Structures are given as structure tokens and as C-alpha cells.
């Protein structure tokens, strides 16, 4: 789901086993991605995973760092994440993305060797694209609640709208 000239390209870590089985991003019940987008006004209404292709109509796209599905993101190797980041950088340059939004700070830190990265806008860019990091919206991430994701997505939208 990579149209050219996207405002935001959301980058998941990798598909869950459930998402891979049903063929849609962030499909597992309990994932806060779709409700967070709506709460943050990136989408005007709550989309369901089966509507993931509709994100393009809002200037957004979806991809993953790693294609291999796993039960948990910590099952991926550092090499897989780093290889994924190199492939992603080439996609971002070709598609002329305005902002790359990584969904998982630990994976971002590993994939791009940015061990001091914090949530939010990053000082480094990926090609000409600005980079933003949001925590992993998986239901397994108990450190953040839906209201936190809604606020982070709202901040991301305001940032991108000001570019």
C-alpha cells in the first residue's frame, strides 16, 4: 500500500500471525492502530482492518519493516530489522513520502541504529522524508493506552499538516 507522494507512510514492524492469515494490516483484535488513527483525526472515522486500502484516500500508506509474520516482534533478528530499514529507505525515496511514521520504538532503534531515539519527531530524515516514531500499537504493549495513541497520532497529523 505505497502510493506515490504520501503524506504519511506508516511502518509496522512485521505482520502478526493473525494479520498474515487474514491479509490485512493491524487486524488482530485489541490493536490500537485503527482506533488511534480515528482518535487522532488522521481518518475521519474508525476504519476496520479490511478497509486498510482506504488509507490512501487520506494520503497515507502502510508497509512493514519485515515481511515475515511472527507471534511477537521480538522474534525478529537485528539483521532482519536492519535489512528491512535499508529496503524501506529505497521505497521512501522512490515514492517521495513526506513523513515516515514508525510504529515501534524498539524496532526503530534497532533497525536504524538510533539507540537514543524518543517518541515523536526524529532529528534524522529518511531521504527527504521526516521521521516520526510512535510506540507499537499492539495490544501486547501495555505501557500505552488508546488515549495515548490518539494523542500521538493527533500530534503527528499536526506536524505533517505544517510541512
Kinemage of the C-alpha trace (Angstrom):
@kinemage 1
@onewidth
@group {chain A} dominant
@subgroup {mainchain}
@vectorlist {calphas} color= white
{ca unk a 1} P 0.000 0.000 0.000
{ca unk a 2} L 2.524 2.507 -1.255
{ca unk a 3} L 1.103 5.201 -3.483
{ca unk a 4} L 3.434 7.992 -4.614
{ca unk a 5} L 3.564 11.312 -2.744
{ca unk a 6} L 2.083 10.036 0.512
{ca unk a 7} L 1.776 12.450 3.409
{ca unk a 8} L 2.407 9.646 5.906
{ca unk a 9} L 3.784 6.172 5.393
{ca unk a 10} L 3.047 4.055 8.464
{ca unk a 11} L 5.675 1.380 9.015
{ca unk a 12} L 4.781 -1.590 11.163
{ca unk a 13} L 7.425 -3.921 12.490
{ca unk a 14} L 6.084 -7.087 10.844
{ca unk a 15} L 2.730 -8.816 10.438
{ca unk a 16} L 1.290 -10.751 13.335
{ca unk a 17} L 0.328 -14.313 12.557
{ca unk a 18} L -3.303 -13.220 12.609
{ca unk a 19} L -2.767 -10.282 10.227
{ca unk a 20} L -0.873 -12.537 7.843
{ca unk a 21} L -3.675 -15.110 7.943
{ca unk a 22} L -6.428 -12.580 7.178
{ca unk a 23} L -4.340 -10.459 4.804
{ca unk a 24} L -4.859 -7.061 6.461
{ca unk a 25} L -2.627 -4.754 8.476
{ca unk a 26} L -3.125 -4.431 12.243
{ca unk a 27} L -6.001 -6.905 12.070
{ca unk a 28} L -5.664 -8.524 15.483
{ca unk a 29} L -8.465 -7.546 17.861
{ca unk a 30} L -7.078 -5.281 20.555
{ca unk a 31} L -4.609 -3.498 18.285
{ca unk a 32} L -4.900 0.266 18.833
{ca unk a 33} L -3.744 1.361 15.355
{ca unk a 34} L -7.161 1.875 13.734
{ca unk a 35} L -8.869 3.447 16.781
{ca unk a 36} L -5.790 5.631 17.314
{ca unk a 37} L -5.929 6.947 13.745
{ca unk a 38} L -9.574 7.916 14.183
{ca unk a 39} L -8.977 9.388 17.636
{ca unk a 40} L -6.066 11.392 16.257
{ca unk a 41} L -8.189 12.617 13.298
{ca unk a 42} L -5.882 11.115 10.688
{ca unk a 43} L -9.013 9.338 9.461
{ca unk a 44} L -12.465 10.925 9.823
{ca unk a 45} L -13.973 7.698 11.149
{ca unk a 46} L -12.887 4.390 12.585
{ca unk a 47} L -11.694 2.138 9.787
{ca unk a 48} L -11.592 -1.607 10.240
{ca unk a 49} L -8.603 -3.673 9.078
{ca unk a 50} L -10.498 -4.863 5.980
{ca unk a 51} L -10.612 -1.197 4.890
{ca unk a 52} L -6.829 -0.765 5.087
{ca unk a 53} L -6.622 0.173 1.390
{ca unk a 54} L -8.807 3.217 2.068
{ca unk a 55} L -5.903 4.879 3.874
{ca unk a 56} L -4.552 6.023 0.503
{ca unk a 57} L -7.572 8.326 0.191
{ca unk a 58} L -6.326 10.139 3.296
{ca unk a 59} L -2.787 10.480 1.946
{ca unk a 60} L -1.472 7.559 3.984
{ca unk a 61} L 0.145 4.232 3.207
{ca unk a 62} L 1.163 1.104 5.080
{ca unk a 63} L 4.134 -1.215 4.964
{ca unk a 64} L 6.271 -3.303 7.323
{ca unk a 65} L 9.978 -3.389 8.077
{ca unk a 66} L 9.966 -7.178 7.809
{ca unk a 67} L 7.568 -9.309 5.765
{ca unk a 68} L 7.917 -12.436 7.913
{ca unk a 69} L 4.952 -12.981 10.224
{ca unk a 70} L 5.615 -13.835 13.870
{ca unk a 71} L 3.626 -14.124 17.079
{ca unk a 72} L 5.780 -11.394 18.687
{ca unk a 73} L 8.059 -8.727 17.217
{ca unk a 74} L 10.917 -9.798 19.499
{ca unk a 75} L 11.185 -12.988 17.421
{ca unk a 76} L 12.854 -10.972 14.639
{ca unk a 77} L 16.630 -10.729 14.381
{ca unk a 78} L 18.577 -7.479 14.333
{ca unk a 79} L 19.743 -8.378 10.832
{ca unk a 80} L 16.150 -8.738 9.587
{ca unk a 81} L 15.247 -5.319 11.003
{ca unk a 82} L 18.337 -3.633 9.543
{ca unk a 83} L 17.778 -5.212 6.127
{ca unk a 84} L 14.179 -4.057 6.289
{ca unk a 85} L 15.261 -0.494 7.054
{ca unk a 86} L 17.551 -0.441 4.007
{ca unk a 87} L 14.728 -1.703 1.775
{ca unk a 88} L 12.332 0.830 3.291
{ca unk a 89} L 14.717 3.726 2.627
{ca unk a 90} L 14.751 2.848 -1.082
{ca unk a 91} L 10.927 2.704 -1.169
{ca unk a 92} L 10.638 6.063 0.584
{ca unk a 93} L 12.988 7.740 -1.902
{ca unk a 94} L 11.133 6.296 -4.898
{ca unk a 95} L 7.677 7.203 -3.573
{ca unk a 96} L 8.548 10.731 -2.340
{ca unk a 97} L 6.951 10.285 1.067
{ca unk a 98} L 6.628 13.391 3.277
{ca unk a 99} L 6.800 11.596 6.636
{ca unk a 100} L 7.666 8.045 7.681
{ca unk a 101} L 5.901 7.033 10.905
{ca unk a 102} L 7.481 4.004 12.569
{ca unk a 103} L 5.136 2.025 14.817
{ca unk a 104} L 7.511 0.583 17.396
{ca unk a 105} L 10.346 2.453 19.049
{ca unk a 106} L 12.420 -0.592 19.971
{ca unk a 107} L 12.349 -1.886 16.398
{ca unk a 108} L 13.168 1.613 15.099
{ca unk a 109} L 16.148 1.915 17.443
{ca unk a 110} L 17.478 -1.453 16.301
{ca unk a 111} L 16.713 -1.150 12.580
{ca unk a 112} L 18.261 2.291 12.189
{ca unk a 113} L 20.877 2.108 14.983
{ca unk a 114} L 19.284 5.112 16.707
{ca unk a 115} L 19.605 3.904 20.277
{ca unk a 116} L 18.797 7.323 21.749
{ca unk a 117} L 15.543 7.762 19.779
{ca unk a 118} L 12.486 9.035 21.626
{ca unk a 119} L 8.785 9.029 20.764
{ca unk a 120} L 7.855 11.770 18.262
{ca unk a 121} L 9.779 13.564 15.533
{ca unk a 122} L 13.361 12.443 14.936
{ca unk a 123} L 16.282 14.709 14.034
{ca unk a 124} L 17.337 12.335 11.226
{ca unk a 125} L 15.456 12.029 7.975
{ca unk a 126} L 14.998 9.100 5.626
{ca unk a 127} L 15.918 10.600 2.293
{ca unk a 128} L 13.777 13.741 2.070
{ca unk a 129} L 11.134 12.314 4.415
{ca unk a 130} L 10.783 13.420 8.010
{ca unk a 131} L 10.696 10.597 10.540
{ca unk a 132} L 8.276 10.173 13.434
{ca unk a 133} L 8.203 7.315 15.960
{ca unk a 134} L 5.108 6.044 17.753
{ca unk a 135} L 5.041 3.102 20.182
{ca unk a 136} L 3.920 -0.264 18.890
{ca unk a 137} L 0.070 -0.185 18.927
{ca unk a 138} L -0.168 -3.928 19.575
{ca unk a 139} L -2.387 -4.959 22.441
{ca unk a 140} L 0.735 -6.626 23.877
{ca unk a 141} L 2.185 -3.153 24.561
{ca unk a 142} L 0.630 -2.366 27.935
{ca unk a 143} L 2.652 0.832 28.505
{ca unk a 144} L 0.342 2.902 26.291
{ca unk a 145} L -3.431 3.139 26.207
{ca unk a 146} L -5.769 4.146 23.380
{ca unk a 147} L -5.940 7.764 24.568
{ca unk a 148} L -2.106 7.896 24.365
{ca unk a 149} L -2.142 6.618 20.780
{ca unk a 150} L -4.898 9.063 19.809
{ca unk a 151} L -2.842 11.950 21.176
{ca unk a 152} L 0.354 10.789 19.457
{ca unk a 153} L -1.470 10.405 16.128
{ca unk a 154} L -3.008 13.878 16.593
{ca unk a 155} L 0.488 15.342 17.149
{ca unk a 156} L 1.748 13.504 14.052
{ca unk a 157} L -1.123 14.885 11.957
{ca unk a 158} L -0.443 18.442 13.129
{ca unk a 159} L 3.251 18.006 12.345
{ca unk a 160} L 2.581 16.686 8.826
{ca unk a 161} L -0.062 19.333 8.122
{ca unk a 162} L 2.553 22.001 8.933
{ca unk a 163} L 5.160 20.583 6.489
